[in-house]
Amino acid sequence: MATQSYTSLQDLIREDFLTCRICYDLYVVPKILPCLHSYCQKCLAPLVENGIVQCPECRLQTEVPGGASGLKSNFFINGLLELFQMKHNKDLECTICSNAQKVVAATARCLDCKDFLCQICSQGHCCSRLTLHHKVVNLEEFLAGHYDTEVRFLQELCCQDHTQEALRFFCDTCSVPICRDCRMLDHFQHKVVSMANAVQREKPSVEQLIKSLEGTITCISEQEKVVEEAVNKLKAKGELIRNTICNYVEDVTAYIFAQKEDALAQLNVFLTQQMEGFSVAQKELQSQKDKAKSTQEFSQHILYVGKDYEILHLEGMIRNRVQELQTYRLQQLPSQTPELAIAWDEPKQLSETPLFSFVFPQEQPGRDVQRLELGNESVTSLDESDEVTDSLSDSDDKSCMSVSDSPTKSSSSFSSFRVRAEYTYSFEPEPSFSALEKPNITGIAVVPHTGQILLLDQANDEIKQYSPTGQFQQVIHLPGHLSDSVFCGISVCGKILACSSDTHLFFLTLEGIFLRKLQMRGSESSYALASYQSSYVAVSEGTLCSISLYSPSAFCVGRVQPDNYQGGKFLFIAVNSWEEFIVSDFIKKQIVIMEKSGLILNILKPSTSVMTRPFSVCVDETRNVFVIDQFKVIQFSPDDETGKVVLNDQSQVRRPRVLAVSGENLILVREDGRTDVYSL
C-alpha cells in the first residue's frame, strides 16, 4: 500500500499553481474542464469551435453549447487567488481610516471582518463591543502565512444571483450550492441541507474515490515497467541485428577482397608466364631481323663494289645464307587470353532486391529467402517470384544494375514498357582558355532537332556545347557582367536559350548573344528551368510552391499554382508533351505531377514507390518520368506509382547530379562533371 501524502495549504498558494497554462499569467475568471484542468475564461474562448472545446493539455473534448462562459467556475482556485493576491500586495492600507486625502499604512488584519487595520484602528477594534471577540493578527505574521488555514476557513463564496448572501446550503434536488434567499425562493420545495452536512455526507465517498486511484496508479506503474522492458528488449534486439548485419557485411567484404586478391594473383601468374614466352619470341625475332639486315648490307656491298671474280666467288655463300634466313619460322606460340566468369553475375543477385529482409509482426515477407553459398560463408538474398528476363553483359564492364520487375497489368501500353539503361560512352567537361575554376555543372539542356548537349558550368559562367556523340564543339560565354550572382538553371525554348541567375531570368541566342532579362518572383538563391516546345519557359519557384511561365519575349504568360499545396519547396522541373508539369519537392521528398490549371494529377511518394530522396527530374517523349535518387535513376511510366530502377551506380564515387533524355539516350551528369550517356 502506497503511503498517502497530503498537500498543505502553503504549498498551493504559489504563483506557479495559480498560473494559467495558456497565457502564463494569474488566473482571471478560472474555468474548470471535466478533465480537472483549469484555464482563464478569456483563454478558453478562442478554443471553442462548433460548440466543442479541446483541453490544450490532455486533448479531452468537451461540449460547451454556451461557450467558455458556460463552463463551471473553479471556486477553489478563486479562493486561493484571493489569499495569494492579498499576501502579495505590498501597499496595504487601513480600510477604516484611509481615504482620498490620506493614506494610512495597515499594521494588522481582522480575520472576521476581513479588514486591514492601522495601529489606532486595531486598538479601537479590540475595544468595541461589536468586535471585541474578533481575531486581530499582526500583518507581518498574516503575510507570512501563519493564519492561512483560518483565513480559508472563514472565506465565504457569495451567490451569483444574490451577491450579498453567502452560499451556506446545498440543494440535493438540483445538486447545487445555494444561499438563504435561494432556499426561500427558487428551492423552497426542494430537499435542502446545510453545506456542512452535505460535505460531511459526500466527503467519505470522495476520499474513497481518491484512495481507489492508488490502485490505478500502481497498475499504470506496472504497465510502465512492461513498456520499459519492451523498449529495452527492442533496443537490445535492434542492436543485435545491427551488429549481425555489420559483422556479416564485414565478413562478406573480407571474403570478396580475399577472392579479389586470389583472382588477381592467379591472373598475374598467368600473365607473367605468357609475357615471358612472348619476351623470348621477341628477342629471337629481333636476332633474326638483325642477321637478315647484316646479310643484306654485306651482300649489297659485294654486289656494288666487289670485282667480278669476288662476286662469283661469294655468290654460293650468299645464296646459302639468304636461303637459310628465308626458311626461318618462329615456333608456334600457345597464344592464350584469359576469360573471366563471375559467379554472382546474375540479374536476380545484382538487382534492387535487398540483401537483408525482415519479418515484422503482423507482416508477411514479400519474397522467399534464398541463400547463396560463399565457400564457408553464405549470403542471404531475396528471390523474386516473377521470371527474370534481363541479363547483364559480361563484356560491358560499364553497364549498370537494373531491376527486372514484371509488368503491371493495365490497359495502357506504357505500364508494360520495361527499360534498362546500357552504358554507351562518357565525356569529361572540356576546359576552355577562359576557365579559371574547376568546372561545376549545374544544368543540362538538349537542343531540339539537333540533339546538341549544353552543359552549364556555374564556376566559370559559361555553357559547354557538345555534339550528340559527345564531341566538344564550343564554349558559349554567359553575360556574367550583367548579373551579381552565378548562373544555375538552363533550358532551350525553340531557338532561345534561357538561363537563371539569382532572381533574374536571362534570354540569349543559341550563340550566346544577350537579348533580354527579367525579374522573377520570390527570393530563392537558384531557380530550375524547363521549356514547353517553343511556347514558354517554366520556372520552379521554390518555397512559393508555384510555377511561373515566361514567353521568349520576356512576358509572364501564366502561373501554375497547385491546389491546396503548401509547406514544400519546388526544386527541379520538367514539362511533358501533354503540358503536364513534373516537379521535385525538396522538403516533402516527393514528385508532384500537375496540370497547367493547378490540378494535381499524382504525387509520387517514398511510401508508395522505390524512391527515397528525389532530386533532378526529366521526361521523355512518351511521358515517362526519370528521377535521380542518390545513386539511382528511377523511371515512372504515366500510370505507375511504384517506379522501376533503370540505373543503379552504387559503385561510382560521384553521384548523379542532373539528367536529360534525348531520343533513346539518357544523359547523366555527375558531381565531378563527367557526363555518361546510356541507351534506354
C-alpha positions, 0 to 999 in steps of 0.5 A: 500500500502506497503511503498517502501524502497530503498537500498543505495549504502553503504549498498551493498558494504559489504563483506557479499553481495559480498560473494559467497554462495558456497565457502564463499569467494569474488566473482571471475568471478560472474555468474548470474542464471535466478533465480537472484542468483549469484555464482563464475564461478569456483563454478558453474562448478562442478554443471553442469551435462548433460548440466543442472545446479541446483541453490544450493539455490532455486533448479531452473534448468537451461540449460547451453549447454556451461557450467558455462562459458556460463552463463551471467556475473553479471556486477553489482556485478563486479562493486561493487567488484571493489569499495569494493576491492579498499576501502579495500586495505590498501597499496595504492600507487601513480600510477604516481610516484611509481615504482620498486625502490620506493614506494610512499604512495597515499594521494588522488584519481582522480575520472576521471582518476581513479588514486591514487595520492601522495601529489606532484602528486595531486598538479601537477594534479590540475595544468595541463591543461589536468586535471585541471577540474578533481575531486581530493578527499582526500583518507581518505574521498574516503575510507570512502565512501563519493564519492561512488555514483560518483565513480559508476557513472563514472565506465565504463564496457569495451567490451569483444571483444574490451577491450579498448572501453567502452560499451556506446550503446545498440543494440535493434536488438540483445538486447545487450550492445555494444561499438563504434567499435561494432556499426561500425562493427558487428551492423552497420545495426542494430537499435542502441541507446545510453545506456542512452536512452535505460535505460531511455526507459526500466527503467519505465517498470522495476520499474513497474515490481518491484512495481507489486511484492508488490502485490505478496508479500502481497498475499504470506503474506496472504497465510502465515497467512492461513498456520499459522492458519492451523498449529495452528488449527492442533496443537490445534486439535492434542492436543485435541485428545491427551488429549481425548485419555489420559483422556479416557485411564485414565478413562478406567484404573480407571474403570478396577482397580475399577472392579479389586478391586470389583472382588477381594473383592467379591472373598475374601468374598467368600473365607473367608466364605468357609475357615471358614466352612472348619476351623470348619470341621477341628477342629471337625475332629481333636476332633474326631481323638483325642477321637478315639486315647484316646479310643484306648490307654485306651482300649489297656491298659485294654486289656494288663494289666487289670485282667480278671474280669476288662476286662469283666467288661469294655468290654460293655463300650468299645464296646459302645464307639468304636461303637459310634466313628465308626458311626461318619460322618462329615456333608456334606460340600457345597464344592464350587470353584469359576469360573471366566468369563471375559467379554472382553475375546474375540479374536476380543477385545484382538487382534492387532486391535487398540483401537483408529482409525482415519479418515484422509482426503482423507482416508477411515477407514479400519474397522467399529467402534464398541463400547463396553459398560463399565457400564457408560463408553464405549470403542471404538474398531475396528471390523474386517470384516473377521470371527474370528476363534481363541479363547483364553483359559480361563484356560491358564492364560499364553497364549498370544494375537494373531491376527486372520487375514484371509488368503491371497489368493495365490497359495502357501500353506504357505500364508494360514498357520495361527499360534498362539503361546500357552504358554507351560512352562518357565525356569529361567537361572540356576546359576552355582558355577562359576557365579559371575554376574547376568546372561545376555543372549545374544544368543540362539542356538538349537542343531540339532537332539537333540533339546538341548537349549544353552543359552549364558550368556555374564556376566559370559562367559559361555553357559547354556545347557538345555534339550528340556523340559527345564531341566538344564543339564550343564554349558559349560565354554567359553575360556574367557582367550583367548579373551579381550572382552565378548562373544555375538553371538552363533550358532551350525554348525553340531557338532561345536559350534561357538561363537563371541567375539569382532572381533574374531570368536571362534570354540569349541566342543559341550563340550566346548573344544577350537579348533580354532579362527579367525579374522573377518572383520570390527570393530563392538563391537558384531557380530550375528551368524547363521549356514547353516546345517553343511556347514558354519557359517554366520556372520552379519557384521554390518555397512559393510552391508555384510555377511561373511561365515566361514567353521568349519575349520576356512576358509572364504568360501564366502561373501554375499554382497547385491546389491546396499545396503548401509547406514544400519547396519546388526544386527541379522541373520538367514539362511533358508533351501533354503540358503536364508539369513534373516537379521535385519537392525538396522538403516533402521528398516527393514528385508532384505531377500537375496540370497547367490549371493547378490540378494535381494529377499524382504525387509520387511518394517514398511510401508508395514507390522505390524512391527515397530522396528525389532530386533532378527530374526529366521526361521523355517523349512518351511521358515517362518520368526519370528521377535521380535518387542518390545513386539511382535513376528511377523511371515512372511510366504515366500510370505507375506509382511504384517506379522501376530502377533503370540505373543503379551506380552504387559503385561510382564515387560521384553521384548523379547530379542532373539528367536529360533524355534525348531520343533513346539516350539518357544523359547523366551528369555527375558531381565531378562533371563527367557526363555518361550517356546510356541507351534506354 
